[in-house]
């Protein structure tokens, strides 16, 4: 009882009374069956097309299709075919579409999984487990003994995108028939408001968007019969109603769920004006999208969920909104335009232009709204190219496979008279709202996290530092792996211990209340940020009975060498653990140094130590019994990484970490750190961080 009271108090202080009261009331609505009465289950035949349409709109399939052809609003395209001389290869899309037909789906934008065609819509193809398909969605838990994302993934209908791309390349009718077959199979297996695939409004919204892409691409195909198109509208209407009647829950999350569900309503209201709820959907969707653009996208371009993957997620939706608004003479506000444009600039500062790679920052769950190109999930160049063209009518990058998104959203006309493309300019280094700061070397950079959270954090990662060299991460983030895995893999990579920072007394910087909910948010503060030095601190361990103050400094030593110094101060003895997660290069350990075989011609040195006292050094790669030494670049996929940890037990500690090259020599005398490199000698007083 006492713990429950403390948890409620923590939620009150971190999330506010309004949020807490809503969540308590919502739980009661589910438990008492009120939600079932508000959104009852029914059969598709119970509500035929005529019950969804406005008065005067014909509901007989042939007449309705004729009405749609004369009155349908415009989509991004209709019956698209690839023009000549495109800058991408259509063959990978054709091959993926063929795999869809053979019963293989790409899960989490990365790995193909055998599911059958059509798939079993209620089965986790990895574990073989199934959920109850007869219950009302409000009676099903998303936090059971399996990760429900493995069931939801097929029902997001991401397989539609390779089908439409393959059709644009080949005009082969089997891809159109596959789309309509999948739609019919899903509808038969998922009557409205019944089963796990109706549980989440965001899943419904993403499914709607994929279906709209397929409907507009295949609507003229011989397989697009009047009966199929009429029934398709019934499915759209049922999904929009499901979202609309439970939108208050999405709004309470203050997250990408709010944006996706609002977009689902807005796009349905815009593209299906014949529905009797169209005006309500359009108005509420627009209102929420305006509201959330201001609330969730920070003035510096950062995103309130502190996740670059979720940032891409919402930007895809806002870019779709901007383009559909332009096409249908329903322009968006200047605020949305400015926030989206600012986000593209922000991401352009973080990206490696040669590879498209970004730091893995926060939750990374495999969500990809627009899989419309051949690029890897980790490649953000398609987003930058699309965002640059939509907001500035410019190609930021030279021609390449990242162009295809522009084709689908902006029509083939966008490629006429296009130049060679520009280049991503990178000059900004401070994003205080986003909680990211950059120091740059000639061919390297340090990216630092420090923020006073304005919204719900996803990872306990204050003062985490990524080190990049030649476009590759040396010191990296562990990622996410699984939200609902067994044992330590229950969102285990969100914890402080796996991040590149210091853990005190084996505790997180914040308190993890549920898989996704942190309380006692730590507050980060930047003390100094200049061209070659950054200093900051956080309050995460001031909640301990004996408060601990953690301050970190990051210094560029020139020529792609870096020094990180951590000052920890308490009055009593504490367990301090400095951790670094390194990319999985071949390595050799020499005392407190790791020599990474970065490429054939050079080795990169990572060396760490303690200024005073004794410490224990350990190096682990892919520990099978813990979360240590693992990295996940894709959801549900993990790979070994090199975990280096220095541990000590004392009231105060000063750790130092050097990133440099094999020939560098580090000397420690008292408080002075001295680097002897082939280029020069440099001495630094670590205690004062003053360069002598």
C-alpha positions as CSV (number, residue, x, y, z in Angstrom):
1,X,0.0,0.0,0.0
2,X,2.8,2.4,0.9
3,X,4.6,1.7,-2.4
4,X,1.3,2.3,-4.3
5,X,0.9,5.7,-2.5
6,X,4.5,6.6,-3.4
7,X,4.0,5.6,-7.0
8,X,0.9,7.7,-7.2
9,X,2.7,10.6,-5.7
10,X,5.6,10.2,-8.1
11,X,3.2,10.1,-11.1
12,X,1.4,13.2,-9.7
13,X,4.7,15.2,-9.6
14,X,6.0,14.0,-13.0
15,X,2.8,13.8,-15.1
16,X,0.4,16.1,-13.3
17,X,-3.0,15.7,-11.6
18,X,-5.0,15.9,-14.9
19,X,-3.1,13.1,-16.5
20,X,-3.3,10.9,-13.3
21,X,-7.1,11.5,-12.9
22,X,-7.7,10.6,-16.5
23,X,-5.7,7.4,-16.3
24,X,-7.5,6.3,-13.2
25,X,-10.9,7.0,-14.7
26,X,-9.9,5.3,-17.9
27,X,-8.9,2.1,-16.0
28,X,-12.2,2.1,-14.3
29,X,-14.0,2.5,-17.7
30,X,-12.2,-0.6,-18.9
31,X,-12.7,-2.6,-15.8
32,X,-16.5,-1.8,-15.5
33,X,-17.1,-2.6,-19.2
34,X,-18.1,1.0,-20.0
35,X,-15.8,1.2,-23.0
36,X,-17.4,-2.0,-24.4
37,X,-20.8,-0.3,-24.2
38,X,-19.5,2.9,-25.8
39,X,-17.8,1.0,-28.6
40,X,-19.6,-2.4,-28.9
41,X,-18.4,-5.2,-31.1
42,X,-20.4,-6.0,-34.2
43,X,-20.3,-7.8,-37.5
44,X,-19.4,-6.1,-40.7
45,X,-22.9,-7.0,-42.1
46,X,-24.5,-5.2,-39.2
47,X,-23.5,-1.8,-40.6
48,X,-23.4,-1.8,-44.4
49,X,-22.2,1.1,-46.5
50,X,-25.4,3.0,-46.4
51,X,-25.3,3.4,-42.6
52,X,-21.9,5.3,-42.9
53,X,-22.8,7.6,-45.8
54,X,-24.4,11.1,-45.8
55,X,-27.9,11.5,-47.1
56,X,-28.0,11.6,-50.9
57,X,-24.8,9.5,-51.5
58,X,-25.6,6.3,-53.4
59,X,-24.7,3.1,-51.5
60,X,-25.2,0.5,-54.2
61,X,-21.6,-0.6,-55.1
62,X,-21.7,0.4,-58.8
63,X,-23.4,3.7,-58.1
64,X,-21.1,4.5,-55.2
65,X,-17.9,3.8,-57.2
66,X,-19.2,6.1,-59.9
67,X,-19.8,8.8,-57.3
68,X,-16.3,8.4,-56.0
69,X,-14.7,8.7,-59.4
70,X,-16.5,12.0,-59.9
71,X,-16.1,13.4,-56.4
72,X,-13.1,11.8,-54.8
73,X,-10.5,14.2,-53.4
74,X,-7.0,13.9,-54.7
75,X,-4.3,11.7,-53.2
76,X,-0.6,12.0,-53.6
77,X,-0.9,10.0,-56.8
78,X,-3.3,7.8,-58.7
79,X,-2.2,4.7,-60.6
80,X,1.5,5.7,-60.4
81,X,4.1,4.3,-62.8
82,X,7.8,5.0,-62.5
83,X,9.2,7.5,-65.1
84,X,12.3,6.9,-67.1
85,X,15.8,7.5,-65.7
86,X,14.8,7.2,-62.1
87,X,17.6,7.4,-59.5
88,X,16.6,4.2,-57.7
89,X,16.5,0.5,-58.7
90,X,12.9,-0.9,-58.6
91,X,14.1,-4.5,-58.5
92,X,14.4,-4.7,-54.7
93,X,10.7,-3.6,-54.4
94,X,9.7,-6.2,-56.9
95,X,11.6,-8.9,-55.0
96,X,10.0,-7.8,-51.7
97,X,6.6,-7.9,-53.2
98,X,7.2,-11.4,-54.5
99,X,8.2,-12.4,-51.0
100,X,4.9,-11.0,-49.7
101,X,3.1,-13.2,-52.2
102,X,5.1,-16.2,-51.1
103,X,4.2,-15.6,-47.4
104,X,7.1,-13.6,-46.1
105,X,6.7,-10.2,-44.5
106,X,9.4,-7.8,-43.4
107,X,9.0,-7.2,-39.6
108,X,10.1,-3.9,-38.1
109,X,11.5,-2.7,-41.4
110,X,14.4,-5.2,-41.1
111,X,13.9,-8.9,-41.1
112,X,11.7,-11.2,-43.2
113,X,9.5,-13.6,-41.3
114,X,7.5,-16.5,-42.7
115,X,3.9,-15.8,-42.0
116,X,2.0,-17.4,-44.9
117,X,-0.2,-15.5,-47.3
118,X,-2.5,-14.2,-46.1
119,X,-0.9,-14.3,-42.6
120,X,-2.6,-15.5,-39.4
121,X,-3.6,-12.0,-38.2
122,X,-3.6,-13.1,-34.5
123,X,-0.5,-15.1,-34.3
124,X,3.0,-14.2,-33.3
125,X,5.0,-15.9,-36.0
126,X,8.2,-16.0,-33.9
127,X,6.8,-17.7,-30.7
128,X,3.8,-19.3,-32.3
129,X,1.5,-17.8,-29.6
130,X,-1.9,-16.5,-30.4
131,X,-4.2,-14.1,-28.5
132,X,-8.0,-14.5,-27.9
133,X,-9.8,-13.4,-31.1
134,X,-13.3,-13.3,-29.5
135,X,-12.8,-10.8,-26.8
136,X,-13.6,-7.1,-27.0
137,X,-10.3,-5.2,-27.5
138,X,-10.6,-3.5,-24.1
139,X,-10.5,-6.9,-22.4
140,X,-7.1,-7.8,-23.9
141,X,-3.8,-6.8,-22.2
142,X,-0.9,-5.4,-24.2
143,X,1.5,-6.5,-21.4
144,X,1.2,-10.2,-21.1
145,X,3.7,-13.0,-21.6
146,X,4.4,-12.0,-25.2
147,X,5.3,-8.8,-27.1
148,X,2.1,-7.8,-28.7
149,X,4.0,-5.8,-31.4
150,X,4.7,-9.2,-33.1
151,X,0.9,-9.5,-33.7
152,X,0.3,-5.9,-34.5
153,X,3.1,-5.7,-37.1
154,X,1.4,-7.6,-39.9
155,X,-1.8,-5.6,-39.3
156,X,0.0,-2.4,-39.9
157,X,0.0,-3.5,-43.5
158,X,3.5,-2.2,-44.3
159,X,3.5,-4.9,-47.0
160,X,1.3,-2.6,-49.1
161,X,4.2,-0.4,-49.9
162,X,6.3,-2.9,-51.8
163,X,3.1,-4.0,-53.6
164,X,2.4,-0.5,-54.9
165,X,6.1,0.0,-55.8
166,X,6.3,-3.3,-57.6
167,X,3.1,-2.4,-59.5
168,X,4.5,1.0,-60.5
169,X,7.5,-0.8,-62.0
170,X,5.7,-3.8,-63.7
171,X,1.9,-3.1,-63.9
172,X,1.6,-6.8,-62.9
173,X,-2.0,-7.4,-61.8
174,X,-1.0,-10.0,-59.3
175,X,0.2,-7.3,-56.9
176,X,-3.1,-5.5,-57.1
177,X,-5.0,-8.8,-56.5
178,X,-2.7,-9.5,-53.5
179,X,-3.7,-6.1,-51.9
180,X,-7.4,-6.8,-52.2
181,X,-7.0,-10.4,-51.0
182,X,-5.1,-9.2,-47.9
183,X,-7.8,-6.6,-47.1
184,X,-10.6,-9.2,-47.3
185,X,-8.7,-11.7,-45.2
186,X,-8.0,-9.1,-42.5
187,X,-11.7,-8.0,-42.4
188,X,-12.9,-11.5,-42.1
189,X,-10.6,-12.3,-39.2
190,X,-11.1,-9.0,-37.4
191,X,-14.7,-7.9,-37.0
192,X,-15.0,-4.4,-35.5
193,X,-13.8,-3.9,-32.0
194,X,-13.0,-7.6,-31.5
195,X,-9.6,-9.0,-30.9
196,X,-6.1,-7.6,-30.4
197,X,-5.9,-5.7,-33.7
198,X,-8.5,-3.2,-32.6
199,X,-6.7,-2.4,-29.3
200,X,-4.6,0.5,-30.3
201,X,-5.8,3.6,-32.2
202,X,-2.4,4.2,-33.6
203,X,-2.3,0.8,-35.2
204,X,-5.6,1.6,-36.8
205,X,-4.3,4.9,-38.1
206,X,-1.2,3.4,-39.6
207,X,-3.3,0.7,-41.2
208,X,-5.6,3.3,-42.7
209,X,-2.7,5.2,-44.3
210,X,-1.2,2.0,-45.9
211,X,-4.7,1.1,-47.1
212,X,-5.2,4.5,-48.7
213,X,-1.9,4.1,-50.6
214,X,-3.0,0.8,-51.9
215,X,-6.6,1.9,-52.7
216,X,-5.4,4.8,-54.8
217,X,-2.7,2.8,-56.6
218,X,-5.0,-0.2,-57.4
219,X,-8.4,1.4,-57.8
220,X,-8.4,1.1,-61.6
221,X,-7.1,-2.5,-61.5
222,X,-9.5,-5.2,-62.8
223,X,-9.3,-6.7,-59.3
224,X,-10.8,-3.5,-57.8
225,X,-14.4,-4.5,-58.2
226,X,-17.2,-2.2,-57.1
227,X,-18.0,-4.5,-54.3
228,X,-14.4,-4.4,-53.0
229,X,-14.2,-0.6,-53.2
230,X,-17.6,-0.2,-51.4
231,X,-16.5,-2.6,-48.6
232,X,-13.2,-0.8,-48.4
233,X,-15.0,2.4,-47.5
234,X,-16.9,0.5,-44.7
235,X,-13.5,-0.6,-43.3
236,X,-12.2,3.0,-43.4
237,X,-15.3,4.3,-41.7
238,X,-15.1,1.7,-38.9
239,X,-11.5,2.5,-38.3
240,X,-12.1,6.3,-38.2
241,X,-15.0,5.7,-35.7
242,X,-12.8,3.5,-33.5
243,X,-10.1,6.2,-33.4
244,X,-12.6,9.0,-32.8
245,X,-14.4,7.4,-29.9
246,X,-11.2,6.7,-28.0
247,X,-9.1,9.7,-29.0
248,X,-9.0,11.0,-25.5
249,X,-6.7,8.2,-24.5
250,X,-4.3,9.1,-27.3
251,X,-4.4,12.7,-26.3
252,X,-3.5,11.8,-22.7
253,X,-0.3,10.2,-23.9
254,X,1.2,13.5,-25.3
255,X,3.1,11.3,-27.7
256,X,3.3,10.1,-31.3
257,X,0.0,8.3,-30.7
258,X,-1.8,11.6,-30.5
259,X,-0.3,12.7,-33.8
260,X,-0.9,9.4,-35.6
261,X,-4.5,9.1,-34.5
262,X,-5.2,12.8,-35.3
263,X,-3.8,12.2,-38.7
264,X,-6.0,9.2,-39.2
265,X,-9.0,11.3,-38.4
266,X,-7.9,14.2,-40.5
267,X,-7.0,12.2,-43.6
268,X,-10.2,10.2,-43.4
269,X,-12.3,13.4,-43.2
270,X,-10.4,14.9,-46.1
271,X,-10.3,11.9,-48.5
272,X,-13.7,10.5,-47.6
273,X,-16.0,13.5,-47.4
274,X,-19.1,11.3,-48.1
275,X,-18.9,9.7,-44.6
276,X,-21.4,11.1,-42.2
277,X,-18.6,11.8,-39.6
278,X,-16.2,13.4,-42.1
279,X,-16.5,17.0,-40.9
280,X,-16.0,16.0,-37.3
281,X,-13.0,13.9,-38.2
282,X,-11.5,16.6,-40.3
283,X,-12.0,19.4,-37.7
284,X,-10.8,17.5,-34.7
285,X,-7.9,15.9,-36.6
286,X,-6.7,19.3,-37.8
287,X,-7.1,20.9,-34.3
288,X,-5.1,18.1,-32.6
289,X,-2.4,18.1,-35.3
290,X,-2.0,21.9,-34.9
291,X,-2.0,21.5,-31.1
292,X,0.6,18.7,-31.0
293,X,2.9,20.3,-33.5
294,X,3.3,23.2,-31.0
295,X,3.5,20.9,-28.0
296,X,5.6,18.0,-29.3
297,X,8.0,19.6,-31.8
298,X,10.4,21.9,-29.9
299,X,11.4,25.4,-31.2
300,X,14.9,24.1,-31.8
301,X,13.6,21.3,-34.0
302,X,13.9,18.5,-31.3
303,X,11.1,16.1,-30.4
304,X,9.3,15.8,-27.0
305,X,9.7,12.0,-26.8
306,X,13.5,12.3,-26.9
307,X,13.6,9.6,-29.7
308,X,14.9,10.2,-33.2
309,X,13.0,7.2,-34.5
310,X,9.7,8.6,-33.1
311,X,10.8,12.0,-34.5
312,X,11.0,10.5,-38.0
313,X,7.6,8.8,-37.3
314,X,5.7,12.1,-36.7
315,X,7.5,14.0,-39.4
316,X,6.4,11.5,-42.0
317,X,2.8,12.1,-40.9
318,X,3.2,15.9,-40.9
319,X,4.8,15.8,-44.3
320,X,1.9,13.7,-45.6
321,X,-0.5,16.3,-44.1
322,X,1.3,19.2,-45.7
323,X,1.3,17.6,-49.1
324,X,-2.3,16.4,-49.0
325,X,-3.3,19.9,-47.8
326,X,-1.5,21.4,-50.8
327,X,-3.1,19.1,-53.3
328,X,-6.6,19.6,-51.9
329,X,-6.4,23.4,-51.4
330,X,-6.4,22.9,-47.6
331,X,-3.1,24.4,-46.5
332,X,-1.7,23.8,-43.0
333,X,-0.8,26.6,-40.6
334,X,2.5,28.4,-40.5
335,X,3.2,26.9,-37.1
336,X,3.1,23.3,-38.5
337,X,5.2,24.4,-41.5
338,X,7.8,26.1,-39.3
339,X,8.1,23.2,-36.8
340,X,8.5,20.6,-39.5
341,X,11.0,22.7,-41.4
342,X,12.9,23.3,-38.1
343,X,12.9,19.5,-37.5
344,X,14.5,18.8,-40.9
345,X,17.2,21.4,-40.1
346,X,17.8,19.8,-36.7
347,X,18.1,16.3,-38.1
348,X,20.4,17.6,-40.8
349,X,22.8,18.6,-38.1
350,X,22.9,15.1,-36.6
351,X,23.0,12.9,-39.7
352,X,26.1,11.6,-41.4
353,X,25.4,12.7,-45.0
354,X,27.5,9.9,-46.5
355,X,25.7,7.0,-44.8
356,X,22.4,8.5,-43.6
357,X,23.2,7.2,-40.1
358,X,21.9,9.0,-37.0
359,X,22.7,8.4,-33.3
360,X,20.3,5.9,-31.7
361,X,18.6,8.3,-29.3
362,X,15.8,7.0,-27.1
363,X,13.1,4.5,-28.0
364,X,13.9,2.7,-31.3
365,X,11.0,0.3,-31.9
366,X,11.2,-0.3,-35.7
367,X,8.3,2.1,-36.6
368,X,8.6,3.4,-40.2
369,X,5.5,5.2,-41.5
370,X,6.7,5.4,-45.1
371,X,8.8,2.4,-46.2
372,X,8.9,3.8,-49.8
373,X,12.5,3.2,-50.8
374,X,15.3,0.7,-50.8
375,X,17.3,2.4,-48.0
376,X,18.0,0.7,-44.7
377,X,15.9,1.4,-41.7
378,X,18.9,3.2,-40.1
379,X,19.2,5.6,-43.1
380,X,17.5,9.0,-42.6
381,X,18.4,10.4,-46.0
382,X,15.0,9.6,-47.5
383,X,13.4,11.8,-44.7
384,X,15.8,14.6,-45.3
385,X,15.3,14.6,-49.0
386,X,11.5,14.5,-48.7
387,X,11.4,17.1,-46.0
388,X,13.7,19.4,-47.9
389,X,11.6,19.2,-51.0
390,X,8.2,19.5,-49.3
391,X,9.2,22.5,-47.1
392,X,11.7,24.3,-49.4
393,X,11.2,22.7,-52.8
394,X,14.9,21.8,-52.8
395,X,16.8,18.6,-53.1
396,X,19.2,18.5,-50.2
397,X,21.1,15.5,-51.5
398,X,22.4,14.3,-54.8
399,X,20.3,11.8,-56.7
400,X,20.0,8.4,-55.1
401,X,17.6,5.7,-53.8
402,X,16.5,8.3,-51.1
403,X,14.7,10.2,-53.9
404,X,11.8,7.7,-54.2
405,X,9.7,9.2,-51.3
406,X,9.7,12.5,-53.2
407,X,8.3,10.7,-56.2
408,X,5.4,9.1,-54.3
409,X,4.3,12.2,-52.3
410,X,5.2,14.9,-54.8
411,X,4.6,13.3,-58.2
412,X,7.0,12.7,-61.1
413,X,6.9,16.4,-61.9
414,X,9.2,17.1,-59.0
415,X,12.0,15.5,-60.9
416,X,11.8,17.7,-63.9
417,X,14.7,20.2,-64.1
418,X,16.1,19.0,-60.8
419,X,19.7,19.9,-60.3
420,X,22.5,17.8,-58.9
421,X,21.2,18.4,-55.4
422,X,22.8,20.4,-52.6
423,X,24.6,19.3,-49.6
424,X,23.7,19.2,-45.9
425,X,25.2,22.1,-44.1
426,X,26.2,21.4,-40.5
427,X,27.0,24.4,-38.4
428,X,24.7,24.4,-35.4
429,X,25.8,22.5,-32.3
430,X,23.3,23.4,-29.5
431,X,19.8,22.1,-29.2
432,X,18.8,22.7,-25.5
433,X,15.1,21.7,-25.9
434,X,16.0,18.5,-27.7
435,X,18.7,17.9,-25.1
436,X,21.5,17.3,-27.6
437,X,24.8,19.1,-28.1
438,X,27.5,18.5,-30.6
439,X,31.3,19.0,-30.6
440,X,33.0,18.5,-33.9
441,X,36.5,17.4,-34.9
442,X,38.0,17.2,-38.4
443,X,36.6,13.7,-39.0
444,X,34.8,13.0,-35.7
445,X,32.2,14.3,-33.4
446,X,30.9,14.0,-29.9
447,X,27.1,14.0,-29.3
448,X,26.0,14.7,-25.7
449,X,22.6,14.3,-24.0
450,X,21.6,16.7,-21.3
451,X,18.1,18.1,-20.8
452,X,15.6,19.4,-18.3
453,X,12.7,17.1,-19.4
454,X,9.6,18.9,-20.7
455,X,7.9,15.7,-21.5
456,X,8.1,12.0,-20.9
457,X,11.6,10.6,-21.3
458,X,12.1,7.2,-22.9
459,X,15.5,6.3,-21.6
460,X,17.4,7.2,-18.4
461,X,20.4,8.6,-20.3
462,X,21.5,12.0,-18.9
463,X,25.1,12.9,-19.9
464,X,25.3,10.0,-22.4
465,X,28.0,10.6,-25.0
466,X,28.3,9.1,-28.5
467,X,31.7,9.4,-30.2
468,X,31.8,9.1,-34.0
469,X,34.8,8.8,-36.4
470,X,34.6,8.8,-40.2
471,X,30.8,8.5,-40.1
472,X,30.9,5.4,-37.8
473,X,29.9,5.3,-34.2
474,X,32.8,4.3,-31.9
475,X,30.9,4.8,-28.5
476,X,27.3,4.1,-29.2
477,X,23.8,3.7,-27.7
478,X,22.4,0.2,-27.0
479,X,19.1,0.9,-28.6
480,X,15.8,-0.8,-27.5
481,X,15.6,-4.5,-28.6
482,X,12.2,-5.4,-27.0
483,X,9.6,-3.6,-25.0
484,X,8.0,-6.8,-23.6
485,X,10.7,-9.4,-23.6
486,X,11.3,-12.0,-20.9
487,X,13.3,-11.2,-17.7
488,X,15.9,-8.5,-18.2
489,X,14.6,-7.8,-21.8
490,X,11.5,-6.0,-20.6
491,X,12.6,-2.7,-22.1
492,X,15.9,-3.5,-20.5
493,X,18.0,-1.2,-22.7
494,X,16.3,1.9,-21.4
495,X,18.2,1.7,-18.1
496,X,21.1,3.9,-17.2
497,X,23.6,1.0,-16.8
498,X,23.8,0.3,-20.5
499,X,24.3,4.0,-21.5
500,X,27.6,5.8,-21.8
501,X,27.5,7.6,-18.5
502,X,28.0,6.9,-14.8
503,X,25.6,4.8,-12.6
504,X,25.5,5.4,-8.9
505,X,24.8,2.6,-6.4
506,X,23.5,0.5,-9.4
507,X,20.4,2.6,-9.6
508,X,18.8,4.4,-12.6
509,X,19.0,8.2,-12.9
510,X,15.1,8.1,-12.6
511,X,12.6,5.6,-11.3
512,X,11.1,3.2,-13.8
513,X,7.5,2.6,-12.8
514,X,6.3,0.7,-15.8
515,X,7.9,-0.3,-19.1
516,X,7.3,3.1,-20.5
517,X,6.8,5.4,-17.5
518,X,9.6,7.1,-15.6
519,X,9.1,9.2,-12.6
520,X,11.4,11.4,-10.5
521,X,12.7,12.9,-13.7
522,X,16.3,14.0,-13.5
523,X,17.1,17.5,-14.5
524,X,20.1,18.2,-16.7
525,X,21.9,21.6,-16.9
526,X,24.5,22.8,-19.3
527,X,27.3,24.7,-17.5
528,X,29.5,25.5,-20.5
529,X,29.4,24.9,-24.2
530,X,32.1,26.3,-26.5
531,X,33.6,25.2,-29.7
532,X,35.9,22.6,-28.1
533,X,34.5,22.0,-24.7
534,X,31.2,21.1,-23.1
535,X,30.3,20.8,-19.4
536,X,27.0,19.7,-17.8
537,X,25.4,18.1,-14.8
538,X,22.2,16.3,-13.7
539,X,20.2,15.8,-10.6
540,X,19.3,12.1,-11.0
541,X,21.2,11.0,-7.9
542,X,20.4,13.8,-5.6
543,X,17.3,11.8,-4.6
544,X,19.5,9.3,-2.8
545,X,19.7,9.4,1.1
546,X,23.2,10.7,0.6
547,X,22.8,12.9,-2.5
548,X,25.5,12.5,-5.2
549,X,26.4,15.3,-7.7
550,X,27.5,14.2,-11.2
551,X,29.2,16.6,-13.5
552,X,30.7,15.7,-16.9
553,X,33.1,17.5,-19.2
554,X,33.7,16.6,-22.8
555,X,36.8,18.2,-24.5
556,X,38.1,18.0,-28.1
557,X,41.8,17.6,-27.9
558,X,42.2,18.2,-31.7
559,X,43.0,15.8,-34.5
560,X,39.9,13.6,-33.6
561,X,41.0,12.9,-30.0
562,X,38.6,13.4,-27.1
563,X,38.7,13.5,-23.3
564,X,35.7,12.9,-21.1
565,X,35.9,13.7,-17.4
566,X,33.3,12.7,-14.8
567,X,33.2,14.3,-11.3
568,X,31.1,12.5,-8.7
569,X,30.7,13.8,-5.2
570,X,28.9,12.4,-2.2
571,X,29.6,12.5,1.6
572,X,29.4,8.7,2.2
573,X,30.8,5.8,0.2
574,X,29.0,5.0,-3.0
575,X,29.4,2.5,-5.8
576,X,30.3,4.4,-9.0
577,X,30.3,2.6,-12.4
578,X,31.6,4.4,-15.5
579,X,30.3,2.6,-18.6
580,X,31.1,2.8,-22.3
581,X,29.4,0.7,-25.0
582,X,31.7,0.4,-28.0
583,X,30.9,-0.7,-31.6
584,X,31.8,-4.4,-32.2
585,X,35.1,-4.0,-33.9
586,X,37.9,-6.5,-33.4
587,X,39.7,-5.4,-30.2
588,X,42.6,-6.1,-27.9
589,X,42.6,-5.2,-24.2
590,X,45.8,-3.8,-22.7
591,X,45.3,-2.9,-19.0
592,X,42.7,-0.1,-18.9
593,X,42.9,0.4,-22.7
594,X,40.9,-1.0,-25.6
595,X,42.5,-1.0,-29.0
596,X,39.8,-1.2,-31.7
597,X,40.7,-2.3,-35.2
598,X,38.7,0.4,-36.8
599,X,40.0,-0.3,-40.3
600,X,42.9,-1.9,-42.0
601,X,45.2,1.1,-41.5
602,X,44.6,2.4,-38.0
603,X,43.5,1.4,-34.5
604,X,41.5,3.6,-32.3
605,X,42.3,3.7,-28.5
606,X,39.7,3.9,-25.8
607,X,41.4,4.3,-22.4
608,X,39.8,5.0,-19.0
609,X,41.0,5.5,-15.5
610,X,40.3,6.9,-12.0
611,X,42.2,10.0,-10.9
612,X,42.4,8.8,-7.2
613,X,41.7,5.5,-5.5
614,X,41.4,2.0,-6.9
615,X,39.0,0.7,-9.5
616,X,38.1,-2.6,-11.2
617,X,38.0,-2.8,-15.0
618,X,35.9,-5.3,-16.8
619,X,35.2,-5.9,-20.5
620,X,32.2,-7.9,-21.6
621,X,31.0,-8.7,-25.1
622,X,27.4,-10.0,-25.5
623,X,26.8,-11.3,-21.9
624,X,24.2,-14.1,-22.4
625,X,22.9,-13.6,-18.8
626,X,22.4,-9.8,-18.7
627,X,21.7,-6.7,-20.8
628,X,25.4,-5.9,-20.8
629,X,27.4,-5.9,-24.0
630,X,24.5,-5.8,-26.4
631,X,23.4,-3.4,-29.1
632,X,20.1,-3.2,-31.0
633,X,19.8,-1.2,-34.2
634,X,16.5,-2.8,-35.1
635,X,13.6,-3.8,-33.0
636,X,13.6,-7.5,-31.9
637,X,17.2,-7.8,-33.2
638,X,20.3,-7.6,-31.0
639,X,24.0,-8.0,-31.7
640,X,27.1,-8.1,-29.5
641,X,28.9,-4.9,-28.6
642,X,31.9,-4.2,-26.3
643,X,31.0,-3.1,-22.8
644,X,33.8,-1.4,-20.8
645,X,33.2,-0.6,-17.2
646,X,35.2,1.0,-14.4
647,X,33.9,0.5,-10.9
648,X,35.0,2.0,-7.6
649,X,33.6,2.4,-4.0
650,X,34.4,5.7,-2.4
651,X,32.6,9.0,-1.5
652,X,34.1,10.9,-4.4
653,X,35.4,9.8,-7.7
654,X,36.9,11.5,-10.8
655,X,36.9,9.3,-13.9
656,X,38.7,10.1,-17.1
657,X,38.2,8.6,-20.6
658,X,40.4,9.2,-23.6
659,X,39.5,8.5,-27.2
660,X,42.5,8.6,-29.6
661,X,44.9,6.5,-31.7
662,X,47.2,3.6,-31.1
663,X,50.4,5.7,-31.0
664,X,49.1,8.1,-28.4
665,X,50.5,8.1,-24.9
666,X,48.5,9.2,-21.8
667,X,50.3,10.2,-18.6
668,X,48.5,11.0,-15.3
669,X,50.4,12.9,-12.7
670,X,48.4,14.1,-9.7
671,X,45.5,16.1,-11.2
672,X,47.1,16.5,-14.6
673,X,46.2,14.6,-17.7
674,X,48.9,14.7,-20.4
675,X,48.5,13.5,-24.0
676,X,51.7,12.8,-26.0
677,X,50.6,12.4,-29.6
678,X,52.6,12.6,-32.9
679,X,51.1,16.0,-33.6
680,X,51.6,17.7,-30.2
681,X,51.6,17.5,-26.4
682,X,48.7,18.8,-24.4
683,X,48.2,18.9,-20.6
684,X,44.9,19.4,-18.8
685,X,44.1,19.8,-15.1
686,X,41.2,17.4,-14.8
687,X,40.1,18.9,-11.5
688,X,39.7,22.3,-12.9
689,X,39.4,21.4,-16.5
690,X,41.7,24.3,-17.4
691,X,44.2,23.8,-20.2
692,X,47.7,24.6,-19.1
